[in-house]
Amino acid sequence: MHIEYQKELFMFKQVSTIPLLLLQMYWVG
């Protein structure tokens, strides 16, 4: 159960990081 939680947290971090990176690229470019 603990491993599942970590896995979901990792996926959530990845998914929430992509838009931020795109936003940064948009502002810089």
Secondary structure, DSSP 8 states (H G I E B T S, - for coil): -HHHHHHHHHHHHHHHHHHHHHHHHHHH-
